[in-house]
Every structure is written in C-alpha cells, then in structure tokens.
Amino acid sequence: MSRICELTGKGRQVGHNVSHANNKTKRTFLPNLQNVTLISDTLGQSVKLRVSTHGLRSVEHNGGLDNWLVKASDADLSLRVRRLKREIVKKKAAVAA
C-alpha cells in the first residue's frame, strides 16, 4: 500500500536529521494517513479511502466529499477517486437536466 493520500496526492518528503554537530543524515517525512469512510450524498453510498488529515479537513471545509471532488483537479486524485468523481459529475448533470 503506497503512502500517498488518495484525495490530495500528498506523499512522502525527504529531508535530513541534523545533529548537534551539524551532521546530516537522510530521513523521510510521511503524511498522516488515515483509513476513512466518506459518504457521497449524490451517489448515496459510502467510500473507503486512505486520506491524509489535511485532505480530510479540506473535504469537511468544502461541505462534503461531493463538493470537494467537483472542485478538485484530476492531476492529484487517484484512479479510484477519479472514477468516483466522474460518476458524481454524471449523476449531478442528469439531475440538473
């Protein structure tokens, strides 16, 4: 399982541990990923995702998964979430028409 947020694309970063003597050794900074079940109001179903806490706060700030996905660009989304976004947009267009 990769350590990448399915919604924001946030992944691991590389940096240094710096000692008191200013020796630098490589280390990684991992995102705070959580297994979360989010509910899609448009589709009427729940979706299990692996999301960073930052991404989860963004979803809640925008008023839910559907609103956030409509605004999000496809570049950062995982394949599963892109398919979910496509379904949501299609269903919203069908309801509006």
N, CA, C and O atoms as a Tinker XYZ file with bonds, in Angstrom:
   388  protein
     1  N      0.844000   -1.170000    0.000000    73     2
     2  CA     0.000000    0.000000    0.000000    64     1     3
     3  C      0.893000    1.239000    0.000000    63     2     4     5
     4  O      1.755000    1.385000    0.866000    81     3
     5  N      0.691000    2.117000   -0.956000    73     3     6
     6  CA     1.562000    3.276000   -1.054000    64     5     7
     7  C      1.176000    4.324000   -0.018000    63     6     8     9
     8  O      0.036000    4.374000    0.443000    81     7
     9  N      2.120000    5.137000    0.327000    73     7    10
    10  CA     1.898000    6.155000    1.352000    64     9    11
    11  C      1.561000    7.479000    0.684000    63    10    12    13
    12  O      2.264000    8.473000    0.859000    81    11
    13  N      0.475000    7.480000   -0.083000    73    11    14
    14  CA     0.027000    8.677000   -0.795000    64    13    15
    15  C     -1.448000    8.884000   -0.513000    63    14    16    17
    16  O     -2.235000    7.937000   -0.550000    81    15
    17  N     -1.822000   10.127000   -0.231000    73    15    18
    18  CA    -3.219000   10.465000    0.004000    64    17    19
    19  C     -3.990000   10.328000   -1.305000    63    18    20    21
    20  O     -3.555000   10.838000   -2.338000    81    19
    21  N     -5.140000    9.637000   -1.269000    73    19    22
    22  CA    -5.915000    9.415000   -2.486000    64    21    23
    23  C     -6.622000   10.680000   -2.971000    63    22    24    25
    24  O     -6.994000   10.767000   -4.141000    81    23
    25  N     -6.810000   11.650000   -2.095000    73    23    26
    26  CA    -7.510000   12.872000   -2.489000    64    25    27
    27  C     -6.570000   14.006000   -2.886000    63    26    28    29
    28  O     -6.782000   14.659000   -3.907000    81    27
    29  N     -5.541000   14.241000   -2.090000    73    27    30
    30  CA    -4.672000   15.393000   -2.349000    64    29    31
    31  C     -3.381000   15.035000   -3.063000    63    30    32    33
    32  O     -2.706000   15.921000   -3.586000    81    31
    33  N     -3.020000   13.750000   -3.098000    73    31    34
    34  CA    -1.766000   13.348000   -3.729000    64    33    35
    35  C     -0.553000   13.597000   -2.864000    63    34    36    37
    36  O      0.579000   13.434000   -3.320000    81    35
    37  N     -0.775000   13.991000   -1.618000    73    35    38
    38  CA     0.333000   14.260000   -0.704000    64    37    39
    39  C      1.060000   12.957000   -0.407000    63    38    40    41
    40  O      0.437000   11.970000   -0.015000    81    39
    41  N      2.379000   12.952000   -0.594000    73    39    42
    42  CA     3.186000   11.755000   -0.384000    64    41    43
    43  C      4.330000   12.027000    0.566000    63    42    44    45
    44  O      4.338000   13.025000    1.287000    81    43
    45  N      5.298000   11.123000    0.558000    73    43    46
    46  CA     6.423000   11.287000    1.473000    64    45    47
    47  C      7.366000   12.367000    0.954000    63    46    48    49
    48  O      7.470000   12.596000   -0.251000    81    47
    49  N      8.042000   13.017000    1.880000    73    47    50
    50  CA     9.049000   14.012000    1.544000    64    49    51
    51  C     10.376000   13.574000    2.138000    63    50    52    53
    52  O     10.409000   12.816000    3.107000    81    51
    53  N     11.464000   14.048000    1.562000    73    51    54
    54  CA    12.796000   13.662000    2.010000    64    53    55
    55  C     13.488000   14.874000    2.607000    63    54    56    57
    56  O     13.392000   15.986000    2.087000    81    55
    57  N     14.190000   14.637000    3.715000    73    55    58
    58  CA    14.925000   15.714000    4.362000    64    57    59
    59  C     16.119000   15.146000    5.102000    63    58    60    61
    60  O     16.602000   14.058000    4.787000    81    59
    61  N     16.593000   15.895000    6.094000    73    59    62
    62  CA    17.759000   15.494000    6.867000    64    61    63
    63  C     17.446000   15.487000    8.351000    63    62    64    65
    64  O     16.680000   16.316000    8.843000    81    63
    65  N     18.052000   14.534000    9.064000    73    63    66
    66  CA    18.200000   14.646000   10.512000    64    65    67
    67  C     19.474000   15.452000   10.713000    63    66    68    69
    68  O     20.509000   15.128000   10.130000    81    67
    69  N     19.413000   16.481000   11.520000    73    67    70
    70  CA    20.593000   17.311000   11.750000    64    69    71
    71  C     20.987000   17.186000   13.216000    63    70    72    73
    72  O     20.204000   17.518000   14.106000    81    71
    73  N     22.202000   16.706000   13.464000    73    71    74
    74  CA    22.680000   16.515000   14.831000    64    73    75
    75  C     23.214000   17.830000   15.391000    63    74    76    77
    76  O     23.316000   18.834000   14.686000    81    75
    77  N     23.547000   17.796000   16.664000    73    75    78
    78  CA    24.116000   18.978000   17.314000    64    77    79
    79  C     25.436000   19.380000   16.653000    63    78    80    81
    80  O     25.782000   20.561000   16.616000    81    79
    81  N     26.173000   18.389000   16.130000    73    79    82
    82  CA    27.436000   18.649000   15.445000    64    81    83
    83  C     27.212000   19.012000   13.974000    63    82    84    85
    84  O     28.165000   19.124000   13.203000    81    83
    85  N     25.929000   19.198000   13.590000    73    83    86
    86  CA    25.525000   19.578000   12.231000    64    85    87
    87  C     25.801000   18.486000   11.195000    63    86    88    89
    88  O     25.966000   18.773000   10.009000    81    87
    89  N     25.849000   17.210000   11.662000    73    87    90
    90  CA    25.917000   16.095000   10.719000    64    89    91
    91  C     24.527000   15.881000   10.144000    63    90    92    93
    92  O     23.530000   15.942000   10.864000    81    91
    93  N     24.467000   15.633000    8.854000    73    91    94
    94  CA    23.173000   15.455000    8.201000    64    93    95
    95  C     23.038000   14.028000    7.683000    63    94    96    97
    96  O     23.905000   13.537000    6.960000    81    95
    97  N     21.949000   13.372000    8.056000    73    95    98
    98  CA    21.637000   12.047000    7.544000    64    97    99
    99  C     20.233000   12.089000    6.954000    63    98   100   101
   100  O     19.347000   12.782000    7.454000    81    99
   101  N     20.056000   11.329000    5.878000    73    99   102
   102  CA    18.765000   11.323000    5.184000    64   101   103
   103  C     17.659000   10.728000    6.050000    63   102   104   105
   104  O     17.893000    9.813000    6.840000    81   103
   105  N     16.451000   11.262000    5.886000    73   103   106
   106  CA    15.277000   10.723000    6.543000    64   105   107
   107  C     14.056000   11.052000    5.696000    63   106   108   109
   108  O     14.125000   11.874000    4.782000    81   107
   109  N     12.938000   10.405000    6.008000    73   107   110
   110  CA    11.708000   10.684000    5.268000    64   109   111
   111  C     10.654000   11.233000    6.219000    63   110   112   113
   112  O     10.614000   10.880000    7.398000    81   111
   113  N      9.810000   12.095000    5.688000    73   111   114
   114  CA     8.664000   12.628000    6.403000    64   113   115
   115  C      7.430000   12.031000    5.746000    63   114   116   117
   116  O      7.182000   12.269000    4.564000    81   115
   117  N      6.653000   11.257000    6.497000    73   115   118
   118  CA     5.477000   10.593000    5.949000    64   117   119
   119  C      4.219000   11.394000    6.287000    63   118   120   121
   120  O      4.126000   11.974000    7.369000    81   119
   121  N      3.252000   11.430000    5.366000    73   119   122
   122  CA     1.990000   12.115000    5.664000    64   121   123
   123  C      1.186000   11.320000    6.687000    63   122   124   125
   124  O      1.345000   10.106000    6.813000    81   123
   125  N      0.339000   12.009000    7.399000    73   123   126
   126  CA    -0.501000   11.373000    8.412000    64   125   127
   127  C     -1.730000   10.789000    7.723000    63   126   128   129
   128  O     -2.763000   11.452000    7.623000    81   127
   129  N     -1.621000    9.547000    7.246000    73   127   130
   130  CA    -2.713000    8.916000    6.501000    64   129   131
   131  C     -3.647000    8.162000    7.433000    63   130   132   133
   132  O     -3.209000    7.502000    8.374000    81   131
   133  N     -4.935000    8.271000    7.156000    73   131   134
   134  CA    -5.969000    7.601000    7.932000    64   133   135
   135  C     -6.889000    6.839000    6.990000    63   134   136   137
   136  O     -7.173000    7.310000    5.888000    81   135
   137  N     -7.350000    5.684000    7.405000    73   135   138
   138  CA    -8.367000    4.958000    6.662000    64   137   139
   139  C     -9.724000    5.512000    7.081000    63   138   140   141
   140  O    -10.110000    5.413000    8.245000    81   139
   141  N    -10.448000    6.099000    6.119000    73   139   142
   142  CA   -11.667000    6.822000    6.415000    64   141   143
   143  C    -12.783000    6.343000    5.500000    63   142   144   145
   144  O    -12.536000    6.014000    4.340000    81   143
   145  N    -14.003000    6.301000    6.008000    73   143   146
   146  CA   -15.173000    6.037000    5.192000    64   145   147
   147  C    -15.913000    7.352000    5.003000    63   146   148   149
   148  O    -16.446000    7.912000    5.961000    81   147
   149  N    -15.948000    7.845000    3.774000    73   147   150
   150  CA   -16.640000    9.093000    3.453000    64   149   151
   151  C    -17.933000    8.770000    2.723000    63   150   152   153
   152  O    -18.001000    7.791000    1.980000    81   151
   153  N    -18.953000    9.584000    2.929000    73   151   154
   154  CA   -20.259000    9.342000    2.338000    64   153   155
   155  C    -20.482000   10.305000    1.177000    63   154   156   157
   156  O    -20.302000   11.515000    1.316000    81   155
   157  N    -20.875000    9.755000    0.036000    73   155   158
   158  CA   -21.238000   10.547000   -1.122000    64   157   159
   159  C    -22.749000   10.735000   -1.112000    63   158   160   161
   160  O    -23.501000    9.771000   -1.250000    81   159
   161  N    -23.193000   11.988000   -0.947000    73   159   162
   162  CA   -24.628000   12.279000   -0.906000    64   161   163
   163  C    -25.277000   12.071000   -2.262000    63   162   164   165
   164  O    -26.411000   11.600000   -2.337000    81   163
   165  N    -24.576000   12.416000   -3.333000    73   163   166
   166  CA   -25.133000   12.290000   -4.679000    64   165   167
   167  C    -25.355000   10.838000   -5.050000    63   166   168   169
   168  O    -26.413000   10.482000   -5.569000    81   167
   169  N    -24.353000    9.984000   -4.785000    73   167   170
   170  CA   -24.461000    8.571000   -5.145000    64   169   171
   171  C    -25.214000    7.759000   -4.091000    63   170   172   173
   172  O    -25.702000    6.665000   -4.375000    81   171
   173  N    -25.305000    8.296000   -2.884000    73   171   174
   174  CA   -25.985000    7.596000   -1.817000    64   173   175
   175  C    -25.246000    6.367000   -1.330000    63   174   176   177
   176  O    -25.867000    5.374000   -0.950000    81   175
   177  N    -23.920000    6.428000   -1.339000    73   175   178
   178  CA   -23.117000    5.296000   -0.881000    64   177   179
   179  C    -21.890000    5.805000   -0.142000    63   178   180   181
   180  O    -21.514000    6.971000   -0.263000    81   179
   181  N    -21.269000    4.908000    0.629000    73   179   182
   182  CA   -20.060000    5.267000    1.346000    64   181   183
   183  C    -18.849000    4.703000    0.614000    63   182   184   185
   184  O    -18.930000    3.678000   -0.063000    81   183
   185  N    -17.722000    5.400000    0.768000    73   183   186
   186  CA   -16.496000    5.039000    0.065000    64   185   187
   187  C    -15.358000    4.991000    1.074000    63   186   188   189
   188  O    -15.160000    5.937000    1.837000    81   187
   189  N    -14.603000    3.881000    1.081000    73   187   190
   190  CA   -13.434000    3.772000    1.947000    64   189   191
   191  C    -12.224000    4.326000    1.204000    63   190   192   193
   192  O    -11.923000    3.900000    0.090000    81   191
   193  N    -11.530000    5.283000    1.829000    73   191   194
   194  CA   -10.366000    5.913000    1.219000    64   193   195
   195  C     -9.235000    6.004000    2.235000    63   194   196   197
   196  O     -9.461000    5.948000    3.444000    81   195
   197  N     -8.029000    6.142000    1.728000    73   195   198
   198  CA    -6.857000    6.390000    2.572000    64   197   199
   199  C     -6.476000    7.848000    2.361000    63   198   200   201
   200  O     -5.923000    8.211000    1.323000    81   199
   201  N     -6.775000    8.680000    3.352000    73   199   202
   202  CA    -6.706000   10.125000    3.200000    64   201   203
   203  C     -5.803000   10.718000    4.274000    63   202   204   205
   204  O     -5.772000   10.233000    5.405000    81   203
   205  N     -5.067000   11.771000    3.916000    73   203   206
   206  CA    -4.283000   12.492000    4.907000    64   205   207
   207  C     -5.222000   13.344000    5.751000    63   206   208   209
   208  O     -6.322000   13.684000    5.315000    81   207
   209  N     -4.791000   13.684000    6.942000    73   207   210
   210  CA    -5.632000   14.501000    7.817000    64   209   211
   211  C     -5.855000   15.875000    7.206000    63   210   212   213
   212  O     -6.916000   16.469000    7.397000    81   211
   213  N     -4.885000   16.383000    6.484000    73   211   214
   214  CA    -5.040000   17.664000    5.780000    64   213   215
   215  C     -6.138000   17.555000    4.718000    63   214   216   217
   216  O     -6.966000   18.455000    4.581000    81   215
   217  N     -6.140000   16.457000    3.976000    73   215   218
   218  CA    -7.172000   16.236000    2.964000    64   217   219
   219  C     -8.550000   16.081000    3.580000    63   218   220   221
   220  O     -9.540000   16.558000    3.024000    81   219
   221  N     -8.618000   15.419000    4.722000    73   219   222
   222  CA    -9.891000   15.234000    5.415000    64   221   223
   223  C    -10.456000   16.575000    5.878000    63   222   224   225
   224  O    -11.658000   16.816000    5.769000    81   223
   225  N     -9.596000   17.441000    6.392000    73   223   226
   226  CA   -10.034000   18.780000    6.800000    64   225   227
   227  C    -10.518000   19.580000    5.604000    63   226   228   229
   228  O    -11.485000   20.335000    5.713000    81   227
   229  N     -9.857000   19.423000    4.461000    73   227   230
   230  CA   -10.270000   20.129000    3.244000    64   229   231
   231  C    -11.654000   19.675000    2.792000    63   230   232   233
   232  O    -12.478000   20.492000    2.382000    81   231
   233  N    -11.905000   18.378000    2.868000    73   231   234
   234  CA   -13.209000   17.833000    2.475000    64   233   235
   235  C    -14.298000   18.395000    3.384000    63   234   236   237
   236  O    -15.346000   18.826000    2.904000    81   235
   237  N    -14.055000   18.392000    4.694000    73   235   238
   238  CA   -15.044000   18.910000    5.633000    64   237   239
   239  C    -15.257000   20.404000    5.457000    63   238   240   241
   240  O    -16.379000   20.889000    5.607000    81   239
   241  N    -14.201000   21.139000    5.141000    73   239   242
   242  CA   -14.305000   22.587000    4.943000    64   241   243
   243  C    -15.167000   22.926000    3.727000    63   242   244   245
   244  O    -15.885000   23.926000    3.731000    81   243
   245  N    -15.095000   22.095000    2.693000    73   243   246
   246  CA   -15.857000   22.349000    1.460000    64   245   247
   247  C    -17.272000   21.774000    1.495000    63   246   248   249
   248  O    -17.990000   21.860000    0.498000    81   247
   249  N    -17.679000   21.199000    2.599000    73   247   250
   250  CA   -19.051000   20.743000    2.729000    64   249   251
   251  C    -19.299000   19.326000    2.257000    63   250   252   253
   252  O    -20.414000   19.013000    1.838000    81   251
   253  N    -18.312000   18.468000    2.308000    73   251   254
   254  CA   -18.508000   17.066000    1.968000    64   253   255
   255  C    -17.689000   16.615000    0.775000    63   254   256   257
   256  O    -17.057000   17.415000    0.086000    81   255
   257  N    -17.719000   15.318000    0.553000    73   255   258
   258  CA   -16.912000   14.700000   -0.495000    64   257   259
   259  C    -17.326000   15.165000   -1.883000    63   258   260   261
   260  O    -16.469000   15.460000   -2.716000    81   259
   261  N    -18.628000   15.236000   -2.144000    73   259   262
   262  CA   -19.109000   15.603000   -3.477000    64   261   263
   263  C    -18.670000   17.012000   -3.862000    63   262   264   265
   264  O    -18.168000   17.222000   -4.966000    81   263
   265  N    -18.852000   17.970000   -2.969000    73   263   266
   266  CA   -18.461000   19.354000   -3.259000    64   265   267
   267  C    -16.958000   19.475000   -3.473000    63   266   268   269
   268  O    -16.506000   20.222000   -4.341000    81   267
   269  N    -16.190000   18.741000   -2.682000    73   267   270
   270  CA   -14.737000   18.828000   -2.802000    64   269   271
   271  C    -14.255000   18.230000   -4.120000    63   270   272   273
   272  O    -13.375000   18.790000   -4.774000    81   271
   273  N    -14.837000   17.083000   -4.513000    73   271   274
   274  CA   -14.401000   16.413000   -5.738000    64   273   275
   275  C    -14.733000   17.234000   -6.982000    63   274   276   277
   276  O    -13.958000   17.243000   -7.939000    81   275
   277  N    -15.862000   17.915000   -6.981000    73   275   278
   278  CA   -16.242000   18.728000   -8.141000    64   277   279
   279  C    -15.215000   19.841000   -8.357000    63   278   280   281
   280  O    -14.902000   20.188000   -9.496000    81   279
   281  N    -14.692000   20.399000   -7.261000    73   279   282
   282  CA   -13.722000   21.493000   -7.358000    64   281   283
   283  C    -12.289000   21.014000   -7.594000    63   282   284   285
   284  O    -11.458000   21.780000   -8.083000    81   283
   285  N    -11.990000   19.763000   -7.257000    73   283   286
   286  CA   -10.617000   19.254000   -7.307000    64   285   287
   287  C    -10.173000   18.964000   -8.745000    63   286   288   289
   288  O    -10.973000   18.565000   -9.591000    81   287
   289  N     -8.881000   19.175000   -8.997000    73   287   290
   290  CA    -8.328000   18.842000  -10.313000    64   289   291
   291  C     -7.973000   17.358000  -10.342000    63   290   292   293
   292  O     -7.657000   16.771000   -9.307000    81   291
   293  N     -8.025000   16.754000  -11.523000    73   291   294
   294  CA    -7.785000   15.321000  -11.671000    64   293   295
   295  C     -6.321000   14.929000  -11.481000    63   294   296   297
   296  O     -6.028000   13.751000  -11.278000    81   295
   297  N     -5.404000   15.880000  -11.543000    73   295   298
   298  CA    -3.973000   15.570000  -11.502000    64   297   299
   299  C     -3.560000   14.899000  -10.192000    63   298   300   301
   300  O     -2.737000   13.984000  -10.202000    81   299
   301  N     -4.120000   15.342000   -9.068000    73   299   302
   302  CA    -3.708000   14.811000   -7.765000    64   301   303
   303  C     -4.511000   13.599000   -7.326000    63   302   304   305
   304  O     -4.084000   12.878000   -6.424000    81   303
   305  N     -5.655000   13.356000   -7.935000    73   303   306
   306  CA    -6.547000   12.291000   -7.490000    64   305   307
   307  C     -6.047000   10.921000   -7.937000    63   306   308   309
   308  O     -5.419000   10.789000   -8.988000    81   307
   309  N     -6.333000    9.901000   -7.125000    73   307   310
   310  CA    -6.006000    8.536000   -7.515000    64   309   311
   311  C     -7.017000    8.060000   -8.557000    63   310   312   313
   312  O     -8.037000    8.712000   -8.780000    81   311
   313  N     -6.738000    6.942000   -9.182000    73   311   314
   314  CA    -7.603000    6.413000  -10.240000    64   313   315
   315  C     -9.002000    6.107000   -9.706000    63   314   316   317
   316  O     -9.998000    6.427000  -10.355000    81   315
   317  N     -9.078000    5.487000   -8.524000    73   315   318
   318  CA   -10.388000    5.180000   -7.922000    64   317   319
   319  C    -11.210000    6.436000   -7.693000    63   318   320   321
   320  O    -12.412000    6.455000   -7.958000    81   319
   321  N    -10.562000    7.488000   -7.199000    73   319   322
   322  CA   -11.275000    8.719000   -6.878000    64   321   323
   323  C    -11.667000    9.462000   -8.155000    63   322   324   325
   324  O    -12.712000   10.111000   -8.197000    81   323
   325  N    -10.828000    9.369000   -9.205000    73   323   326
   326  CA   -11.204000    9.984000  -10.485000    64   325   327
   327  C    -12.465000    9.341000  -11.048000    63   326   328   329
   328  O    -13.335000   10.033000  -11.577000    81   327
   329  N    -12.564000    8.015000  -10.936000    73   327   330
   330  CA   -13.776000    7.321000  -11.393000    64   329   331
   331  C    -14.982000    7.731000  -10.568000    63   330   332   333
   332  O    -16.074000    7.918000  -11.105000    81   331
   333  N    -14.788000    7.872000   -9.269000    73   331   334
   334  CA   -15.859000    8.312000   -8.388000    64   333   335
   335  C    -16.313000    9.724000   -8.750000    63   334   336   337
   336  O    -17.509000   10.012000   -8.778000    81   335
   337  N    -15.354000   10.595000   -9.026000    73   335   338
   338  CA   -15.678000   11.975000   -9.425000    64   337   339
   339  C    -16.491000   11.978000  -10.713000    63   338   340   341
   340  O    -17.462000   12.725000  -10.836000    81   339
   341  N    -16.096000   11.145000  -11.673000    73   339   342
   342  CA   -16.806000   11.065000  -12.948000    64   341   343
   343  C    -18.264000   10.650000  -12.736000    63   342   344   345
   344  O    -19.171000   11.214000  -13.347000    81   343
   345  N    -18.479000    9.661000  -11.866000    73   343   346
   346  CA   -19.839000    9.207000  -11.557000    64   345   347
   347  C    -20.666000   10.318000  -10.914000    63   346   348   349
   348  O    -21.834000   10.506000  -11.257000    81   347
   349  N    -20.058000   11.056000   -9.976000    73   347   350
   350  CA   -20.763000   12.124000   -9.277000    64   349   351
   351  C    -21.153000   13.234000  -10.244000    63   350   352   353
   352  O    -22.286000   13.715000  -10.214000    81   351
   353  N    -20.217000   13.645000  -11.104000    73   351   354
   354  CA   -20.499000   14.706000  -12.073000    64   353   355
   355  C    -21.598000   14.259000  -13.040000    63   354   356   357
   356  O    -22.480000   15.044000  -13.391000    81   355
   357  N    -21.542000   13.002000  -13.467000    73   355   358
   358  CA   -22.543000   12.473000  -14.390000    64   357   359
   359  C    -23.930000   12.460000  -13.745000    63   358   360   361
   360  O    -24.919000   12.823000  -14.382000    81   359
   361  N    -23.997000   12.042000  -12.481000    73   359   362
   362  CA   -25.280000   11.967000  -11.791000    64   361   363
   363  C    -25.841000   13.368000  -11.528000    63   362   364   365
   364  O    -27.048000   13.583000  -11.642000    81   363
   365  N    -24.956000   14.336000  -11.171000    73   363   366
   366  CA   -25.420000   15.705000  -10.947000    64   365   367
   367  C    -25.935000   16.339000  -12.225000    63   366   368   369
   368  O    -26.901000   17.102000  -12.203000    81   367
   369  N    -25.277000   16.016000  -13.364000    73   367   370
   370  CA   -25.734000   16.545000  -14.656000    64   369   371
   371  C    -27.089000   15.949000  -15.029000    63   370   372   373
   372  O    -27.936000   16.634000  -15.603000    81   371
   373  N    -27.292000   14.681000  -14.704000    73   371   374
   374  CA   -28.568000   14.026000  -15.015000    64   373   375
   375  C    -29.698000   14.604000  -14.173000    63   374   376   377
   376  O    -30.819000   14.753000  -14.659000    81   375
   377  N    -29.419000   14.928000  -12.931000    73   375   378
   378  CA   -30.431000   15.519000  -12.053000    64   377   379
   379  C    -30.763000   16.945000  -12.494000    63   378   380   381
   380  O    -31.922000   17.357000  -12.459000    81   379
   381  N    -29.730000   17.700000  -12.912000    73   379   382
   382  CA   -29.939000   19.087000  -13.340000    64   381   383
   383  C    -30.705000   19.165000  -14.657000    63   382   384   385
   384  O    -31.424000   20.136000  -14.893000    81   383
   385  N    -30.564000   18.169000  -15.508000    73   383   386
   386  CA   -31.231000   18.213000  -16.822000    64   385   387
   387  C    -32.660000   17.748000  -16.773000    63   386   388
   388  O    -33.339000   17.732000  -17.799000    81   387
